[in-house]
């Protein structure tokens, strides 16, 4: 993934920041809530037409979004609920940001861009849903480019460079093309090996069955790539 490769040179710095935050004992879920609050503020700023300030708020929110999982692992406080909360917060954050853009362009009577914001909002939700649903049927599903990190980076760039209309065109088209790509790929996989897919479904259901140990332990995503798995 492009954003993961770009972030690799800064891995050592992020690891030191994570270690410092973990040493304070701050609850990882609190960091997740911070990211939601900052994205809420960014959405409000977008609605007010203050794009540069919104981009800055998104950068701050992205920082908390990146470090909450690694901090949980560093503190030994990884939980299934933490993964669930992180995914829910990501979805609300996406919706809030696009809603702010939709409100702004509606207020200034730019109907085309308001529609693009709405289409981008749908694409952001469906990219994540398509991946989650496909993984429940055919297992690992690394298909398509427009995952959450790419969408967030492009939104920030559009806000900071005052090129949001161009960014919206890309965000409205690109993620929805990824959804179509994932639909086609899932169709090909399920058509090619239905018996194997039935076994994968049964295995996935067995893994989701509650057990005393499973309620307390979850595998956290990779340090940088975690947002991609959550954000689809």
N, C-alpha and C positions, 0 to 999 in steps of 0.2 A: 504494500500500500504506500502511496506517495507520501502522505503525511508522516508515516512511520519512518521512512527512509530519511526524510528531512530532519526529523527529531533525533535521530541516532547520535549525531555529534554532541548533542546537549544532554545525553543520558547521564553522564557523570555528574553534571550540575544538578539535574533533577533528583538524582539519588541522594545527594547531600542535603538538598532542601527537604526532601521527604524525611530523612533521618532527623533533621532539626525539628520539624513539625511533630513527628512521632514522639520525640523526647519530651514534648510539653504535656503529653497525655490527653490532648484534645480528642474528643470522640470523632471517629471518621464520619459518622452520619451527620454530625454538625457541619462538617465541611461540605457535604452534599447539599444540606439546606442552604448554606451560604451561596453556593452556586446558583440555586434556584432564585434566591432573593436578588442576586446581582443580575440575573437574566430578566427578572421581573422589572428591575430598574431600567435595564437596557430597552425592554419593550416599551416602557413609558416614554423614554427618551426618543425612541423611534417615532412614537405617536405624536410627539411634540416637534418633530423635524430636526432634532439635535443629533444628527447621525454620527458625527465624530465622537461625541461623548458616549453615545450608545456603543460604538465600537470599542471604546476603552473599557466600558462596563463589561462587555462580552469577553474581553481579554482576561479581566479579573475573574469572571465567572468560569472561564475555561481553565484557569489555573487551579481553582478548587476542584473542578470536575476531574482534572488529571490526577491530582494528588490524593484524593480521598481513598481510592482502592489501595495504592501502595502504602499509605499510612496505616490502613487497616491490617495489611499483611505484616508491616514492620512491628506493629503493636500486638500482633497475635489476636486481633479482634475481628477476624473475617467471619461473617455470618450470611446465611441465605437471605435474611431480610435486608441486609445491606445491599446485596446485589439487586434485589427486587426494587428497593427504594431508589437506587441509582438509576435504574431503567425508567421508572415512572417519572422521576424528576427530569430526565433528559427529554422525555416526550412533552411534558408540560413546558419546558424551556423552549423547545422548538416552536410550539404553538404560540407562546407568548411573543416571541420575537417577530414571527410573521404577522401576527395579529396587530402588533404595533405598526408595522409597515403598511398593512392594509388600511388601518385607521388613518394614518398620515396621508396616504395618496387619495383616500376617499375625501378627506377634508379639503385638499387642494384641487379637487376635481380632475385628478389624473386617473380616469377610469381604467385605462389599459394597465397601468402599473398596479392598481388595486387588484385587478383580476390576476395579474401575474403573481402577486403576493399570495393570493388565495390558492392558486394552482401549486405554487412552491410549497405551501403549507400541506396540501394534500400529498404531494410527492414525498415530503419529509416523513410523514406518518406511514405512507404505504411502503416506502423502502424498508423501514424497520419491520413493519408487519410481515411483508413478503419473506424476509429472511427468517424471522422467528417461526412463521408457519411452515416454511420449507424445511427448516432444521428439525421440526417435530415429525416430519415425514421421511426425510432422506438423510438425516445426519448433518455433518459439517457442510457449510454452504458459503464458500468464499467466491461470490460472483458479483460483478458490477463494481463501478468506480465510486459512485456518489454516496459514500457512507457519511456518517455524521461529522467526522473531523474535516472532511473536504468541504462540506456545506458550511460549517461554522467558519472555517478560514476564509472562504469566498465572501461570506456575509460581512465579516470583519473588514476585509480589504475593500469591499464596496462602500462600507460606511466611512472608513478612514480616508479614502481617496475621492469621496464624493462621486462615485461611479455606481451607485446603487441600482439605477435603472438597468444598466448592462448586467450587473450581478443577478438581478431578478430574472432576466431573460434566461440566463444559464441555469439558475436554480429552479425555474419553472419547467425547463425542458430536460436537463440532464438527469435529475433523480427519477423522473417518470420514465425515461428511457431505460434506466437501471431496473425499474420495476418490471417493465416489459421483458427485459433480458432475463430477469429472475423467473418470471412466469414461464418463459420458453424453456429455460434450463430445467426447472422443476418438472415440467411436462415431459421433457426428454428423459430425465432420470426415472420418473415413475413409470413411463411407458417401456423403457428398456429392460428394467429388472423389477417387476412387481413383487416377486417372491422375496427378494432381498429387502425391498422397501417395507413389506409387511413385517419382516423380522426386525428391521430398524425401528419401526413404530412400537412393536411390542417391547423392545429393549428400552426405548425412551420412556414408555409408560412405567416399566418396572423401576427405572432409575428415579422417576418422580414419585414413586410410592413412599409414603412417610415412614421414617424409621428413627429411633432415638438418636443415632449418630448423625444421620443426614440432616436433621433439623438444626444442628449446631455447626456444621462444617460446609463450606462451599469453596469451590475453586475460583479464585479471582482471575480476571483477565490479565493479559500482559501489561507491563508498566505503561507504555504509550498506547498500545493498540487496543486497550480496554474500551475506549470510547467508540472505536469502530465496531466492536462486537455488540455494544449496547445500542449504538446509534444506527446500526444496520448500514 
